[in-house]
Amino acid sequence: MAIRRDEYLVTTARDLGAAAKHFRVAAGVTQVDAAEAMGIGQPYLSSLEAGKFGGSLTHALRLLRFVDCEVIVRPRKARG
């Protein structure tokens, strides 16, 4: 879920895929070029961006690093 133009709140696999796609596109990188650089097929990259990780987040995290993003885990702010 997009929070700001440059931030995503990731609570599901689909959110992570959407964030990866957003930043790949923002970096001006095609799926074909990203997949080639990562050593995976373009159809597999497409499925990652759709939130279908097949049990492994490694490639999604690698894509985020490739487009110069970082993943930060922090406690949520207290509600109420």
Stockholm file with secondary structure:
# STOCKHOLM 1.0

chainA/1-80         MAIRRDEYLVTTARDLGAAAKHFRVAAGVTQVDAAEAMGIGQPYLSSLEAGKFGGSLTHALRLLRFVDCEVIVRPRKARG
#=GR chainA/1-80 SS CEEETTEECCCSHHHHHHHHHHHHHHTTCCHHHHHHHHTSCHHHHHHHHTTCCTTCCHHHHHHHHHTTCCCCCCCCCCCC
#=GC SS_cons        CEEETTEECCCSHHHHHHHHHHHHHHTTCCHHHHHHHHTSCHHHHHHHHTTCCTTCCHHHHHHHHHTTCCCCCCCCCCCC
//
